């Protein structure tokens, strides 16, 4: 019997782990939006009586019989400090489809956000929310060193996780090159860049654009920076010119959709 190469074994192991992975969403808004999402595979719903009353409109659509529990015995595997509001739902991560399907010919404007090693789920949730508001086709992040789907991310996204494609790709630089091949111009946000965001968008004109943002502190990795077509900065006044990555994403998305 021929022994399988180690890379094949690793790939099969990762596939099995992915199939077994589940996520606990919590909070009234996050649970309601997941229940109303027909694409979301739902496994277990735990509610207090009060939460069940508040979610009455979504329970039938969700097609899942809730477990009604005493608020003092709300025993689900989420952080004890999570503000769950008496509602928790175990689900499978969403499968959005391929990069080409979503970014090449997907719904929304030809606008994409790429996040380079942004690991804070609150930041990613806020970016997803802004991406949905401004009609972006997707938010991309590397599978490693990024925030996975979690209850905290879903709660911050305030429902956007159910509607805004969040694609975690094996290699961000490769995905960026794929976007370039689809006709996207890659604008990397860098505080020290000579070109302003407005100037970069003027160069892009009406062509599709991908906004590339790095984690606070380290910023864009060298490989990511080198893969961008242009590096741009958000102008600032005064002595402090650093924006939170989610705020920078919102400003950049607004600028992209309102460019002349």
C-alpha positions in Angstrom: 0.0 0.0 0.0 1.4 3.4 -1.1 1.7 5.9 1.7 0.0 9.2 1.1 2.2 12.3 0.9 2.1 14.4 4.1 0.5 17.4 2.3 -2.4 15.1 1.2 -2.8 13.9 4.8 -2.7 17.5 6.1 -5.3 18.6 3.5 -7.7 15.7 4.4 -7.2 16.4 8.1 -8.1 20.1 7.6 -11.1 19.2 5.5 -12.4 16.9 8.3 -11.8 19.6 10.9 -13.6 22.1 8.8 -16.6 19.8 8.4 -16.8 19.3 12.2 -16.4 23.0 13.1 -19.4 24.8 14.6 -20.0 28.3 15.8 -22.1 29.6 18.7 -23.8 32.9 17.9 -25.3 34.9 20.7 -27.4 38.0 21.3 -30.9 38.7 20.0 -29.9 40.5 16.8 -27.3 38.0 15.7 -29.5 35.0 16.5 -32.5 36.5 14.7 -30.5 37.2 11.6 -29.1 33.7 11.5 -32.5 32.2 12.0 -33.9 34.2 9.1 -31.0 33.2 6.8 -31.9 30.1 4.8 -28.3 29.6 3.8 -27.2 29.1 7.4 -27.1 25.5 8.7 -28.6 25.6 12.2 -27.9 22.9 14.8 -29.1 23.9 18.3 -31.0 26.9 19.7 -31.0 27.7 23.4 -33.3 30.5 24.7 -34.7 31.9 27.8 -38.5 32.4 27.9 -38.0 36.2 27.5 -35.7 35.7 24.5 -38.1 33.3 22.9 -40.9 35.9 23.1 -38.6 38.5 21.5 -37.6 36.1 18.7 -41.1 34.8 18.1 -41.2 36.2 14.6 -38.0 34.4 13.6 -38.5 31.0 15.2 -40.9 29.6 12.6 -38.5 30.7 9.8 -35.6 29.1 11.6 -37.2 25.7 11.6 -35.5 24.7 14.8 -37.2 23.8 18.1 -35.7 25.9 20.8 -34.5 24.6 24.2 -36.1 26.9 26.8 -33.9 27.2 29.8 -33.8 29.1 33.1 -31.8 32.3 32.8 -29.7 31.2 35.8 -28.8 27.9 34.0 -27.8 29.3 30.6 -25.2 26.6 30.0 -23.8 27.0 26.5 -20.1 27.1 25.5 -19.6 30.8 25.1 -17.5 33.2 27.2 -19.2 33.8 30.6 -18.8 37.6 30.1 -20.6 37.5 26.7 -23.8 39.6 26.6 -26.0 36.8 25.2 -29.4 38.3 26.1 -30.7 34.8 26.7 -30.2 33.7 23.1 -27.6 31.3 21.7 -27.6 29.4 18.4 -25.1 26.8 17.3 -24.5 26.9 13.5 -22.1 25.8 10.8 -19.9 28.4 9.3 -21.3 29.9 6.1 -20.1 28.7 2.7 -20.1 31.7 0.4 -18.6 30.1 -2.7 -15.4 30.8 -4.6 -13.5 34.1 -5.0 -14.3 34.2 -8.7 -18.1 33.7 -8.1 -18.3 36.4 -5.4 -15.9 39.0 -6.6 -15.9 38.4 -10.3 -19.6 38.6 -10.9 -21.2 38.8 -7.5 -23.9 41.2 -6.3 -23.1 44.7 -5.3 -20.5 47.2 -6.6 -17.2 45.9 -7.9 -15.6 46.8 -4.6 -13.7 44.5 -2.2 -12.0 44.9 1.2 -8.8 42.9 1.9 -7.8 42.6 5.5 -4.1 41.6 6.2 -3.8 39.8 9.6 -6.7 41.7 11.3 -7.4 39.3 14.1 -9.7 41.2 16.4 -13.3 39.9 15.8 -14.8 43.3 16.9 -12.7 45.1 14.1 -13.7 42.5 11.5 -17.3 42.6 12.5 -17.3 46.4 12.2 -15.7 46.2 8.7 -18.3 43.7 7.6 -21.0 46.1 8.7 -19.5 48.9 6.8 -18.9 46.7 3.7 -22.6 45.8 3.7 -23.7 49.4 4.1 -21.6 50.6 1.2 -22.4 47.6 -1.0 -19.0 45.8 -1.3 -19.0 42.4 -2.9 -16.8 40.8 -0.2 -14.4 41.1 2.6 -11.3 38.9 2.2 -8.8 37.7 4.9 -6.1 35.1 5.0 -7.4 31.9 6.6 -4.5 32.0 9.1 -4.0 35.0 11.2 -7.5 36.4 10.8 -10.7 36.5 12.8 -12.8 33.4 12.2 -16.6 33.4 12.5 -17.4 33.8 16.2 -20.2 35.0 18.3 -18.3 38.1 19.1 -17.7 38.9 15.5 -21.4 38.2 14.6 -22.6 40.5 17.4 -20.4 43.4 16.4 -21.4 42.9 12.7 -25.0 43.3 13.8 -26.4 40.9 11.2 -23.9 41.7 8.4 -22.2 38.3 8.9 -25.3 36.7 7.5 -25.5 38.9 4.4 -21.9 40.2 3.6 -19.6 37.6 2.1 -16.6 37.0 4.3 -14.0 34.9 2.4 -11.0 33.5 4.3 -8.5 32.6 1.6 -5.4 30.3 1.8 -3.0 33.1 0.7 -3.9 36.8 0.6 -1.3 37.9 -1.9 -2.5 35.1 -4.3 -6.1 36.2 -3.9 -5.1 39.8 -4.5 -3.4 38.7 -7.8 -6.6 36.9 -8.7 -8.5 40.1 -8.1 -6.1 42.0 -10.4 -6.7 39.4 -13.1 -10.5 40.1 -12.7 -9.8 43.8 -13.4 -9.5 45.2 -9.8 -6.9 47.9 -8.9 -5.4 47.2 -5.5 -5.1 50.2 -3.2 -3.1 49.6 0.0 -3.8 51.9 3.0 -0.4 53.0 4.4 0.0 56.0 6.7 3.3 57.0 5.2 2.2 56.8 1.5 2.8 59.8 -0.6 -0.4 59.5 -2.6 -3.7 60.3 -0.9 -6.8 58.0 -1.0 -8.6 60.6 -3.2 -5.6 60.7 -5.6 -5.5 56.9 -5.8 -9.2 56.6 -6.5 -8.9 59.2 -9.2 -6.2 57.0 -10.9 -8.6 54.1 -10.6 -11.5 56.0 -12.3 -14.5 53.7 -12.7 -12.6 50.5 -12.6 -13.2 47.9 -9.8 -11.2 48.6 -6.7 -9.9 46.5 -3.8 -9.0 48.3 -0.6 -6.2 46.6 1.3 -5.9 47.3 5.1 -3.5 45.9 7.6 -3.6 45.3 11.3 -3.1 48.2 13.7 0.6 48.5 14.6 2.3 46.3 12.1 0.2 47.5 9.1 0.6 45.7 5.8 3.1 42.9 5.5 5.9 43.5 2.9 4.4 40.9 0.5 1.0 42.4 0.8 2.4 45.9 0.3 4.4 44.8 -2.8 1.3 43.2 -4.3 -0.7 46.4 -4.2 -0.9 48.6 -7.3 -0.7 51.9 -5.3 -0.2 52.8 -1.7 -2.4 55.6 -0.4 -3.1 57.4 2.8 -6.1 59.0 4.5 -5.1 62.6 5.0 -5.3 64.0 8.6 -4.9 67.3 10.4 -3.3 67.8 13.7 -0.7 65.7 15.4 -2.5 62.4 15.5 -3.1 60.6 12.3 -3.9 57.0 13.1 -7.4 55.5 12.6 -8.7 52.3 13.9 -8.7 49.7 11.0 -12.5 49.5 11.0 -12.8 53.3 10.9 -10.2 53.5 8.1 -12.2 50.9 6.2 -15.5 52.9 6.6 -13.8 56.1 5.4 -12.2 54.3 2.4 -15.4 52.5 1.4 -17.3 55.8 1.5 -14.7 57.5 -0.6 -14.7 54.6 -3.1 -18.5 54.6 -3.6 -18.7 58.4 -3.9 -15.8 58.9 -6.3 -16.7 60.9 -9.3 
